[in-house]
Amino acid sequence: MSSFSTVSKSSKSTEYQTPIEFYEKLDNIFHFSIDPCTTEDNPLGTERFFTIKEDGLDQEWNGNTYINPPFGKGIGEWIRAMYEESMKYPSFKYVMLLPARTDTKYFHELIMDKYAANNSVMYLLKGRLKFVNPVLNGKKEPAIIGSMLWIRNASMEELNKLKETIPGRLIIRI
């Protein structure tokens, strides 16, 4: 009998830190300057970052932005914010890490129906990322579901580099 990690199935905390090795691969492609939903220690080291105190949803994302939103009921607000910021600042890249939950309302009604406009792609990651939840135990544990990236305003050169760097499948037209 297999067991799932307590981090992956817990609803006590929705904050899962991006694995640094994974982020560094993305950063080498997209050169992020903003992280709108992080902790005070800014573990990814972006130039600008916002914690829960500053509420990244209320800030300007006028730079290449990496978003790993809290994986909970408010995820739709982060999806909306990314879309709006990417429309205001089309010269910047926006990359959002999401659970690959194709059965959810946010996936169908927001990403697929409402915000799947030009300059938008999905990248389905192969395998499962190992996240850290500092609130629960601070250890890296695999997610119980796969992950995906929703990317806006990326060039074909950047997307090709992504395919070469991180195993997964690129979906160009969504």
N, C-alpha and C positions, 0 to 999 in steps of 0.2 A: 504494500500500500504506500503510495507516495503522499508526501505532505507538502503543502505550500508554505512559503515563508510568512512569518507574522507581518513583515513589512508590506508584502504584496497584497494581503487580503484585509489589512486593517483599515478601519475608517477613522481611527483616532487622529491621524494626521494625513493631510493630502500633499505634503511637501516632500518631494523626492528629488534629491540633487542629481543633476546630470553627471554621469560618469566623466571625469576630467579627460580621459584619453579620447573618448568619443567627441567631446566638445572641441578639443584641440584640432582634431581632423576637420571638423566643420569650420572652425575659426581660420584655419589655413586656406580655406576656399573662399569664405565670405567676409573675413576680416571684420568681426563684430566690434562695435563700440558701445552698445547699449544692452543691458539685461534688465528688463522692467519688472521682474518678479524673482528677486533673490533674497538672501539673508544679509545681515549686517557685515559679515566677514567677506562678502563678495567672492565666493570660492572660484568663480570663473575668471575673475580679474579684469572685467571690462572697465573702460574709462568712466562710463556713467552707469549707474545702477540704482534701482529703486527697491526698497524693502516694503513690507506690508505697511509700515508707518507712512511712507511717502505715497503709497497707493499708485503703482505703476499704471493702472488703468486711467488715471487722471493726468498723466504726464505726456509730454511730446516725445515721440520716438523718431527723432530726426537724425538718424544714423543707421548703419547696418545693425539690425536688431536680432538677438537670439531670445526666444521665449520658450521657457519650460513652465507652463502655468500649473497652478495647483490642480491635481487630477481629481476634481470633485464637481459638485453641482454648478459652480460658477465658471466652468470652463468655456461656456458659450460667450460670456462677456469678454474673455481674452481673445477668442476667435473674432468677435466683432471689432475689438480694438485693433487687432493686427490688420484686418481688412481696411479699416478707416485710415489708419496711419500709413499703410502702404499706398493708398490712393492719394493722400495728401503729399507724400514724399516718394514719388515713383522712381527716383534715382537711387534710392537705398534698397538694400536687400532685407527681407524679413523671413526668418526661419523659425517655425514653431514645432516643438516636439510634442506629440500627442499619443495617447494610447490608440492603437489601431482597432477601434471599436466601430465597425461598420454597421452595427445594430443600433447605434444610439441616435437620439433625436438631433444632437448637435452635428453629427456627421452628415446625416441626410438633409436636414433643414437649413443648416448654416453652410457647411463646406460645399456639399454637392449642389444644392438648389440655389442658395442665395449668393454666396461669395465666390463661386467657381468661375471667375471671370478670366479674361486674358491675363497673361503674366502670372498664372497660378498653376503650380504642379504639386503632385503628391509623390512622396518617395517612401515606399514600404520597406522597412528595414528587415533584413534577414536575421533570424535569431532573436534573442531577447537581451535587452540591456540589463545591466546590473546597477540598480540605483542604491543610493544611500539615503536613509531617512534618519537624520540626526535626532529627531524628537523621540523616536522609538528605541533604536539601539546603535546607530552610527556605523553599522556594518553594511557592506555591499551585498545585496541579495537580488536574485533575478525576479523580474516582473512576471506575473502569471499570464500576461498577454503580450503580444507583440507591440511594437511601436511604429510610428510613422512620422514623417516630416511633412508639414504643409509649408510650401515655399512660395514667396511672391517676389516678382521683379528680378529673378535670377537670369543670367545670360546662359546660352547654350554651352559656352565654354565652362562656366561654373558647374552646370549640371553634369557635363561629361566628366569633369574632375571628381564630382561627388560619386558618380558611378564607379570610377576607378579606385576610389579611396575607401568607401564604405559599402559593404555588400548589401544589395537590395534591388528593388524594382522601381523604375521611374515611370510614372503615369503622367504623360504630358498634357493631355486634354481631359480635364475633369469637369 
